[in-house]
């Protein structure tokens, strides 16, 4: 079973998962049950959501 951490951010969810052979973290942005984007850095994921929402 896969393990992931998530948190809400301005109406979206940021899901942190370990990916790859070396366990690098990937941060996926989810909205309305659908994956919208994927980033290597949580800050970039937050900035992406801010740009989408106009904040």
Backbone as JSON, one array per atom type, in Angstrom:
{
  "sequence": "XXXXXXXXXXXXXXXXXXXXXXXXXXXXXXXXXXXXXXXXXXXXXXXXXXXXXXX",
  "N": [[0.84, -1.18, 0.0], [0.49, 2.2, -0.77], [1.89, 5.14, 0.7], [1.04, 8.43, 1.52], [1.36, 11.91, 2.24], [-0.78, 14.65, 2.89], [-2.13, 17.98, 2.46], [-4.39, 20.71, 2.86], [-4.69, 23.58, 0.77], [-5.72, 26.62, 0.01], [-8.22, 25.74, -1.2], [-7.33, 23.63, -2.73], [-5.51, 20.52, -2.82], [-2.36, 19.53, -1.63], [-0.36, 16.92, -2.25], [2.1, 14.92, -0.92], [4.38, 12.64, -2.06], [6.58, 9.82, -2.02], [8.82, 9.1, -4.55], [10.36, 7.15, -7.12], [13.57, 5.44, -7.22], [15.31, 6.36, -5.23], [13.71, 7.56, -3.36], [12.81, 10.21, -3.67], [10.89, 13.14, -3.05], [7.74, 14.02, -4.42], [5.48, 16.54, -5.21], [2.16, 16.73, -5.62], [-0.49, 18.55, -7.06], [-3.84, 18.67, -6.39], [-7.22, 18.99, -7.43], [-10.66, 18.96, -7.05], [-10.75, 16.13, -7.04], [-8.96, 15.42, -9.02], [-5.73, 15.12, -10.4], [-3.75, 17.9, -10.96], [-1.21, 19.08, -11.37], [2.35, 18.42, -11.0], [5.18, 18.67, -8.89], [8.63, 19.15, -7.84], [9.17, 20.56, -5.61], [7.71, 21.89, -2.7], [7.16, 24.59, -2.38], [7.01, 25.57, -4.99], [4.69, 24.27, -5.76], [2.81, 25.54, -4.11], [3.05, 28.19, -5.09], [2.1, 27.79, -7.68], [-0.59, 27.17, -7.18], [-1.36, 29.59, -6.03], [-1.1, 31.25, -8.29], [-3.09, 30.15, -9.91], [-5.39, 30.75, -8.45], [-5.28, 33.45, -8.26], [-4.03, 34.83, -6.17]],
  "CA": [[0.0, 0.0, 0.0], [1.26, 3.44, -0.89], [1.68, 6.12, 1.77], [1.21, 9.82, 1.07], [0.94, 12.97, 3.15], [-1.49, 15.68, 2.14], [-2.63, 19.13, 3.22], [-5.23, 21.62, 2.09], [-4.09, 24.89, 0.51], [-6.58, 27.49, -0.81], [-9.2, 24.99, -1.99], [-6.65, 22.56, -3.44], [-4.75, 19.65, -1.94], [-0.99, 19.23, -2.01], [-0.06, 15.56, -1.83], [3.53, 14.62, -0.97], [4.64, 11.21, -2.22], [7.95, 9.43, -2.33], [8.84, 8.52, -5.89], [11.66, 6.75, -7.65], [14.42, 4.49, -6.52], [15.96, 6.98, -4.08], [12.72, 8.11, -2.46], [12.61, 11.66, -3.79], [9.51, 13.57, -2.85], [7.02, 14.72, -5.47], [4.32, 17.25, -4.66], [1.1, 16.8, -6.62], [-1.59, 19.47, -6.77], [-5.13, 18.04, -6.72], [-8.42, 19.82, -7.32], [-11.89, 18.25, -7.41], [-10.48, 14.72, -7.27], [-8.15, 15.24, -10.22], [-4.37, 15.64, -10.31], [-3.61, 19.03, -11.87], [0.21, 19.3, -11.68], [3.31, 17.73, -10.14], [6.38, 19.48, -8.69], [9.65, 18.59, -6.96], [9.32, 21.47, -4.48], [6.4, 22.28, -2.17], [6.98, 26.03, -2.6], [6.54, 25.72, -6.37], [3.29, 23.83, -5.78], [2.03, 26.63, -3.52], [3.04, 29.31, -6.03], [1.23, 27.4, -8.78], [-1.97, 27.33, -6.7], [-1.58, 31.04, -5.91], [-1.3, 31.79, -9.63], [-4.4, 29.7, -10.39], [-6.46, 31.4, -7.71], [-5.11, 34.91, -8.33], [-3.62, 35.38, -4.87]],
  "C": [[0.88, 1.24, 0.0], [0.89, 4.41, 0.24], [1.93, 7.51, 1.21], [0.73, 10.76, 2.17], [0.24, 14.04, 2.33], [-1.88, 16.81, 3.08], [-3.44, 20.01, 2.28], [-4.52, 22.96, 1.94], [-4.98, 25.63, -0.48], [-7.52, 26.71, -1.75], [-8.61, 23.88, -2.83], [-6.0, 21.65, -2.4], [-3.35, 19.48, -2.52], [-0.65, 17.88, -1.4], [1.43, 15.3, -2.01], [3.71, 13.11, -1.01], [6.12, 10.98, -2.44], [7.93, 8.7, -3.66], [10.26, 8.12, -6.26], [12.43, 5.84, -6.74], [15.01, 5.07, -5.23], [15.0, 7.69, -3.14], [12.58, 9.61, -2.5], [11.14, 12.0, -3.61], [8.99, 14.29, -4.08], [5.79, 15.33, -4.83], [3.3, 17.41, -5.77], [0.02, 17.76, -6.14], [-2.87, 18.81, -7.27], [-6.25, 19.05, -6.53], [-9.6, 19.02, -7.83], [-11.62, 16.8, -7.79], [-9.62, 14.41, -8.48], [-6.77, 15.86, -10.02], [-4.19, 16.72, -11.37], [-2.15, 19.21, -12.31], [1.08, 18.55, -10.68], [4.61, 18.54, -10.1], [7.37, 18.74, -7.79], [9.79, 19.39, -5.67], [7.94, 21.91, -4.0], [6.12, 23.76, -2.38], [6.46, 26.28, -4.01], [5.08, 25.29, -6.5], [2.39, 24.92, -5.2], [1.95, 27.83, -4.45], [2.14, 29.03, -7.22], [-0.24, 27.59, -8.39], [-2.3, 28.81, -6.55], [-1.84, 31.68, -7.26], [-2.66, 31.39, -10.19], [-5.55, 30.47, -9.74], [-6.36, 32.92, -7.71], [-4.73, 35.55, -7.02], [-2.22, 35.91, -4.93]]
}
